[in-house]
């Protein structure tokens, strides 16, 4: 009975997390957005707003992928300490998800329609990595977070100079991603070779190109 109950609880939690990840405005941040009321945008024209929204849509989808990756890994990770670390990182990524969603709403735009597809793919990758071993799983976290950090730094440069609120969000996200990557390496994560990272970079480019407008 206890085993069945535990499995049911896990399935319910997973389903709830999927809904909070994919439904617009469902994610609830535990921290206030860095785009506080004191942070104001300068006037932006229609093209600048559209470009800012496209970049924030990419970042939102990146957080959807991160959630799915952590959930897949947490489901198959062998060590309880690793599963706990995945859950903690996922909680912080929920903040990022909610912040990006909030910023998209401010820009009168929406998340990508392709999010369910990228969620499913990332969940599968995470589950496979967790099943293979915790060292690989943690290494995937580190490599993914490092890649996300690079994208965030690029977007900080690409954002319209007037968009101070998106910039505030991305700065804090970059700090958090670097922290997650460091924790994963310190916990024993494998350092991926350059060819693997290059392959991950190509996959990320497919995502960014497709969700900028869709």
Wavefront OBJ file of the C-alpha trace (Angstrom):
o trace
v 0.000 0.000 0.000
v 2.762 2.420 0.921
v 4.594 1.688 -2.299
v 1.446 2.288 -4.364
v 0.709 5.465 -2.475
v 4.247 6.707 -3.024
v 4.033 6.050 -6.760
v 0.661 7.805 -6.928
v 2.065 10.807 -5.070
v 5.004 10.929 -7.465
v 2.746 10.799 -10.516
v 0.468 13.506 -9.124
v 3.480 15.711 -8.343
v 4.903 15.155 -11.832
v 1.582 16.009 -13.485
v 1.227 19.136 -11.363
v 4.730 20.212 -12.300
v 4.050 19.658 -15.984
v 0.962 21.875 -15.781
v 2.802 24.602 -13.857
v 5.572 24.506 -16.437
v 3.499 24.559 -19.618
v 0.385 26.574 -18.749
v 0.869 30.356 -19.110
v 0.899 32.231 -15.790
v 0.717 28.953 -13.792
v 4.297 29.052 -12.476
v 4.591 30.794 -9.106
v 7.966 32.284 -8.187
v 9.286 31.971 -4.641
v 11.386 35.120 -5.145
v 10.246 38.499 -6.358
v 11.185 39.384 -9.903
v 14.414 41.396 -10.266
v 12.337 43.706 -12.467
v 11.068 45.551 -9.407
v 8.663 48.502 -9.671
v 11.680 50.786 -9.335
v 13.147 49.455 -12.612
v 11.707 51.368 -15.562
v 12.051 50.920 -19.311
v 12.843 53.844 -21.554
v 10.401 54.297 -24.457
v 10.653 51.513 -27.060
v 9.206 51.416 -30.561
v 7.201 48.489 -31.914
v 10.215 46.742 -33.465
v 12.234 46.993 -30.238
v 9.347 45.566 -28.210
v 8.952 42.722 -30.690
v 12.667 41.908 -30.547
v 12.731 42.024 -26.741
v 9.719 39.701 -26.618
v 11.392 37.275 -29.023
v 14.473 37.089 -26.811
v 12.405 36.633 -23.662
v 10.381 33.917 -25.396
v 13.637 32.064 -26.095
v 14.631 32.379 -22.446
v 11.201 31.223 -21.307
v 11.467 28.101 -23.478
v 14.971 27.537 -22.121
v 13.488 27.446 -18.628
v 10.767 25.043 -19.791
v 13.541 22.764 -21.062
v 15.461 23.131 -17.785
v 12.384 22.159 -15.788
v 11.820 19.090 -17.953
v 15.480 18.116 -17.760
v 15.546 18.305 -13.966
v 12.258 16.442 -13.656
v 13.444 13.637 -15.911
v 16.736 13.359 -14.067
v 15.095 13.483 -10.644
v 12.830 10.615 -11.660
v 15.694 8.263 -12.555
v 18.653 9.508 -10.459
v 20.086 6.753 -8.297
v 21.345 8.688 -5.281
v 18.813 10.454 -3.042
v 21.215 13.386 -2.614
v 21.281 13.885 -6.373
v 17.481 13.699 -6.595
v 17.275 16.314 -3.850
v 19.710 18.584 -5.683
v 17.649 18.260 -8.873
v 14.490 19.262 -7.009
v 16.185 22.283 -5.444
v 17.581 23.476 -8.771
v 14.161 22.983 -10.380
v 12.569 25.188 -7.713
v 14.944 28.022 -8.555
v 14.342 27.506 -12.271
v 10.607 27.931 -11.601
v 11.447 31.467 -10.502
v 13.097 32.080 -13.878
v 10.111 30.591 -15.684
v 7.677 32.843 -13.826
v 9.849 35.936 -14.299
v 10.117 35.380 -18.073
v 6.379 34.714 -18.317
v 5.654 37.924 -16.416
v 7.971 39.913 -18.660
v 6.385 38.505 -21.818
v 3.004 39.628 -20.518
v 4.383 43.123 -19.895
v 5.606 43.163 -23.499
v 2.105 42.098 -24.649
v 3.394 38.826 -26.039
v 3.149 35.100 -25.254
v 5.291 31.995 -24.634
v 6.252 29.745 -27.531
v 3.650 27.380 -28.953
v 6.441 24.799 -29.278
v 7.008 24.494 -25.526
v 5.256 21.098 -25.156
v 7.517 19.614 -27.841
v 10.708 20.908 -26.243
v 9.467 19.868 -22.797
v 8.945 16.270 -23.941
v 12.351 16.093 -25.631
v 14.175 17.536 -22.610
v 12.350 15.279 -20.168
v 13.404 12.244 -22.195
v 17.034 13.366 -22.310
v 17.041 13.981 -18.561
v 15.463 10.618 -17.767
v 17.989 8.758 -19.932
v 20.926 10.642 -18.391
v 19.673 9.950 -14.869
v 19.209 6.280 -15.703
v 22.749 5.959 -17.072
v 24.344 7.386 -13.939
v 24.494 10.344 -11.603
v 27.903 11.492 -12.836
v 26.586 11.839 -16.378
v 23.351 13.374 -15.124
v 25.147 16.033 -13.109
v 27.533 16.671 -15.984
v 24.550 17.301 -18.249
v 23.218 19.822 -15.730
v 26.553 21.635 -15.631
v 26.912 21.722 -19.425
v 23.309 22.841 -19.911
v 23.554 25.603 -17.317
v 26.840 26.827 -18.793
v 25.232 26.959 -22.215
v 22.225 28.825 -20.857
v 24.577 31.270 -19.182
v 26.240 32.007 -22.521
v 22.864 32.604 -24.149
v 21.884 34.974 -21.361
v 25.079 36.991 -21.779
v 24.411 37.234 -25.526
v 20.841 38.371 -24.920
v 21.984 41.021 -22.464
v 23.949 42.512 -25.355
v 21.182 42.012 -27.929
v 18.348 43.516 -25.875
v 17.255 47.028 -26.853
v 19.144 49.506 -24.715
v 15.826 50.881 -23.433
v 14.681 47.506 -22.064
v 15.869 47.745 -18.474
v 13.279 45.370 -16.987
v 14.209 42.387 -19.164
v 17.869 43.145 -18.511
v 17.334 43.027 -14.729
v 15.690 39.599 -15.038
v 18.415 38.156 -17.252
v 21.232 39.383 -14.989
v 19.825 37.493 -12.005
v 19.135 34.423 -14.120
v 22.763 34.403 -15.290
v 23.970 34.469 -11.677
v 21.695 31.554 -10.751
v 22.680 29.454 -13.784
v 26.380 29.844 -13.016
v 25.697 28.751 -9.432
v 23.771 25.663 -10.574
v 26.573 24.663 -12.952
v 29.194 25.007 -10.213
v 27.145 22.947 -7.757
v 26.695 20.169 -10.313
v 30.434 19.970 -10.981
v 31.266 20.039 -7.276
v 28.809 17.175 -6.722
v 30.806 15.006 -9.126
v 29.389 15.894 -12.531
v 31.375 14.826 -15.558
v 33.017 17.531 -17.637
v 31.739 17.041 -21.165
v 34.272 17.070 -24.038
v 34.151 19.821 -26.651
v 32.417 17.710 -29.378
v 29.513 16.928 -27.029
v 29.175 20.587 -26.062
v 29.245 21.507 -29.764
v 26.377 19.103 -30.421
v 24.418 20.613 -27.533
v 25.081 24.064 -28.973
v 23.655 23.037 -32.352
v 20.508 21.702 -30.666
v 20.169 24.956 -28.743
v 20.382 26.933 -31.983
v 17.493 24.922 -33.414
v 15.448 25.867 -30.340
v 16.322 29.563 -30.420
v 15.644 29.966 -34.116
v 12.282 28.222 -33.929
v 10.813 29.898 -30.843
v 11.925 33.498 -31.505
v 8.658 34.080 -33.374
v 6.580 30.912 -32.857
l 1 2 3 4 5 6 7 8 9 10 11 12 13 14 15 16 17 18 19 20 21 22 23 24 25 26 27 28 29 30 31 32 33 34 35 36 37 38 39 40 41 42 43 44 45 46 47 48 49 50 51 52 53 54 55 56 57 58 59 60 61 62 63 64 65 66 67 68 69 70 71 72 73 74 75 76 77 78 79 80 81 82 83 84 85 86 87 88 89 90 91 92 93 94 95 96 97 98 99 100 101 102 103 104 105 106 107 108 109 110 111 112 113 114 115 116 117 118 119 120 121 122 123 124 125 126 127 128 129 130 131 132 133 134 135 136 137 138 139 140 141 142 143 144 145 146 147 148 149 150 151 152 153 154 155 156 157 158 159 160 161 162 163 164 165 166 167 168 169 170 171 172 173 174 175 176 177 178 179 180 181 182 183 184 185 186 187 188 189 190 191 192 193 194 195 196 197 198 199 200 201 202 203 204 205 206 207 208 209 210 211 212 213 214
